[in-house]
Amino acid sequence: MPYTPTTWVNNVTQADETTMNNIESGISANDAALAGKATTTALTNETNRAAAAEGVASQALRTSAVRDGAFAPDPATGLGVFTSSAGLTYATGYLAATVAGTDGTGIVSRWAGVSRASFRVRCTKATASSKSYVGLANNAQSATPLTTTPTFGVGYKAGSGLAIIRENVGADIVLVADTSITDGDLYDVSIIFDTALSPTSADATKVTRLGIRWAKSDGTSPNQASADISQAYWSTLGNIFARTNVAAGGIASLSVTAPAIGANALVGGGALRYGPTTGDDVLVRLPAKPNGLAVLACHGYGGNYLQTGWTSPVISPTWAALEAAGYTILVPSMGGDLWGNNTAQGLLATLWGHAVNDLKLDPRVFLWGNSMGGGAALTAIARRAFPVRAAYLTGSPVADLAWAAGSGLFPNIATVYPTVAERDANDPMKLPVSAFAGVPLLFVASAADTSVPKATNADAMRTRLGATVPNYLISATGNHQDPSMFRPTDTLDWFAANI
């Protein structure tokens, strides 16, 4: 069966996955392998990383292109960054159509599996048939898309509003209805294009995943959407493009970065939601101005990538604080409630590879684990499949799988660990203390927790580690998953202390 693309939209403050508005996008395309195309002066890796960490300020139309994280501001015309352009000019800080009502288009060839575009769009509601948007074009690299070329992007279109705009393909998908927009409104938009960790169907059809985040230019009305573009329709997606038919100008402050860790001076970050056909469900939260550091988060019992990464009212403030500080957060489902077994550990290691190879993040990552996920994080550290800077183990982390198996609270442990030998091989309490050496650990647990006893788990593990492994404790209050276990400042301070 071919992959069925979907688009979902939800408010960033949403606390319940069931209220999500799932929309069938009906769009399909082929994401062919794209040949590399340098569009900026080559820099050393060290310079690239420094530039990516520093970022670039956005002033008026400060367009920039980036290869491997190296920013190259465009000339004063605002057009020099494009691989090619036609029908565009630069008017009072905006990309504008040379001829009113006629499309002007500029392209930046895609040269990376993960890239991001950030821009400000002006809603020209009073101008009939006006449109201004940024997206992907179905044509060969370096070729300016024609008016007949299928395109898929985000921006403003009179009559539709702020929308996922699909020209020569299908109907627009409205994000903010035109009836809710006033002429002259400004929206800041961030789009992430990712083919590196895209879902695939049984017939190996590749998918480009779009993560979209937008807000009014004053920071109000933030929201987010995601869309899939699969192989059933288009032959290639060779260019990121900007298009407007507004002579007064419709697009400002455009930047294109690749990989996606390039700085985005407008709306904060963006999240990508991947489907289970990747081998795992994953939510990736990209900050507006990345610091180049990754956080891999391991969910608790009964949780998943979406609950932990997006909808949990007690965890979400931590992610918001980490995003604001520049961390990229990757939240996998790790196969479900697998208690850190070999399958879960393999999925986590694969995700680490995506963070390093495709998002170009620092190989030394932070681990964050909640309850069951705290034990999985400890096992990951001991297995040494990838380097870990430090770990934040909260929600009363389960450090003793033998206790968990005998507690009667978690009957599936016998399923995910068919033998005691397999369980012991991944039980933090039974792994060599030396395996944790060099990785500072912070435990957050409550003596009032009746689900995961602090004495049996966090305290016992800390005693076992002794002075061999730097380990610390924050004593929370209340029962299991109490909000005191998820204070954003605690996480921020711990990670900052271990950079």
Secondary structure, 3 states (H helix, E strand, C coil): CCCCCCEEEEECCCCCHHHCEEECCCCECCCCCCCCCCCCCCCCHHHHHHHHHHCCCCCCCCCEEEECCEEEECCCCCCCCCCEEECEEEECCEEEECCCCCCEEEEEECCCCEEEEEEEEECCCCCCCCEEEEEEECCCCCCCCCCCCCEEEEEEECCCEEEEEEECCCCCEEEEEHHHCCCCCEEEEEEEEECCCCCCCCCCCCEEEEEEEEEECCCCCCEEEEEEEECCCCCCCCEEEEEECCCCCCEEEEEEECCCCCCCCCCCCEEEEECHHHCCCEEEEECCCCCCCEEEEECCCCCCHHHHHHHCCCCHHHHHHHHHCCCEEEEECCCCCCCCCHHHHHHHHHHHHHHHHCCCCCCCEEEEEECHHHHHHHHHHHHCCCCEEEEEEECCCCCCHHHHHHCCCCCCHHHHCCCHHHHHCCCHHHCCHHHHCCCCEEEEEECCCCCCCCHHHHHHHHHHHCCCCCEEEEEECCCCCCHHHCCHHHHHHHHHHCC
